[in-house]
Amino acid sequence: MQIVNLGQRLNAALAGKVQELARYRSEFFGRMREILGDNPDIRIVGDRFVFSSEVLFAPGSAEIGEEGRSQLIRVGQALKEITAKIPPDIDWILQVEGHTDRVPINTSQFPSNWELSQARAMSVIRLLTEQGIPPQHLAAAGYGEFHPLETGTGDAALRRNRRIELKLTQR
């Protein structure tokens, strides 16, 4: 009986923390909508902010351009404001995910789309840490071409698949 009672209390405590993080995530999304406005190259898809790679990077590059840098600095400022309110006992993380289109890349710097997508995610992580986001709350992942939003081969489909996604979640 004590084990069952302890399990129920633990489940209730965990559910409370998840709800608390959801409140901050909702505040984050609202603030980000204000900051980013109606930019067609930045979309909200489910629980993620999706940045078109063209906004952040030149083709075949993992170096953030000036326009992308400006956008990400604004994201970092909003993230700092919101995450300063999150209690230390909530183990949150911002996942930065890089995605490419299906056109293969093979350069000395990026032997495959995986390396390019990972390098782009890491560039975003570096910029966010420069903005004061604690590195223990950041994670980078490169998915290459393996998680497309569109399966087509036309320019619009390829462009949509080249992206950086940001997701505020619990670790």
TAMO-V108227 format. One record per backbone hydrogen bond with DSSP energy under -1.0 kcal/mol. NH is the residue of the N-H (numbers start at 1). CO is the residue of the C=O. E is the energy in kcal/mol with one decimal. If there is no record, write none. Layout:
NH/CO/E  NH/CO/E
This chain:
5/1/-2.5  6/2/-2.8  7/3/-2.6  8/4/-2.2  9/5/-2.2  10/6/-2.5  11/7/-2.4  12/8/-2.2  13/9/-2.3  14/10/-2.5  15/11/-2.4  16/12/-2.0  17/13/-1.9  18/14/-2.3  19/15/-2.3  20/16/-2.1  21/17/-2.4  22/18/-2.2  23/19/-1.6  24/20/-1.6  25/21/-2.7  26/22/-2.3  27/23/-1.9  28/24/-2.7  29/25/-2.7  30/26/-2.3  31/27/-2.6  32/28/-2.6  33/29/-2.2  34/30/-1.8  35/31/-2.3  36/32/-2.9  37/33/-1.6  39/36/-1.2  42/39/-1.6  43/50/-2.8  45/48/-2.2  48/45/-1.3  49/166/-2.3  50/43/-3.5  51/164/-3.3  52/41/-2.9  53/162/-2.4  55/52/-1.4  57/53/-3.7  61/58/-2.0  65/56/-3.1  69/65/-2.8  70/66/-2.4  71/67/-2.1  72/68/-2.8  73/69/-2.2  74/70/-1.7  75/71/-1.9  76/72/-2.8  77/73/-2.3  78/74/-2.1  79/75/-2.7  80/76/-2.5  81/77/-2.0  82/78/-2.3  83/79/-3.0  84/80/-1.5  85/82/-1.4  90/87/-2.0  92/90/-1.6  93/169/-2.9  94/137/-3.0  95/167/-3.0  96/139/-3.2  97/165/-2.8  98/141/-3.0  99/163/-2.4  100/144/-2.9  107/110/-2.3  116/112/-1.6  117/113/-2.9  118/114/-2.5  119/115/-2.6  120/116/-2.3  121/117/-2.0  122/118/-2.4  123/119/-2.0  124/120/-1.8  125/121/-2.1  126/122/-2.7  127/123/-2.1  128/124/-2.4  129/125/-2.5  130/126/-2.1  131/127/-1.2  132/129/-1.6  133/128/-2.2  137/134/-2.1  138/135/-1.7  139/94/-2.0  141/96/-2.2  143/98/-2.9  146/143/-2.0  158/154/-2.5  159/155/-2.6  160/156/-2.1  161/157/-1.6  162/158/-1.1  163/99/-1.3  164/51/-2.4  165/97/-2.6  166/49/-2.5  167/95/-2.0  169/93/-2.9  171/91/-3.5
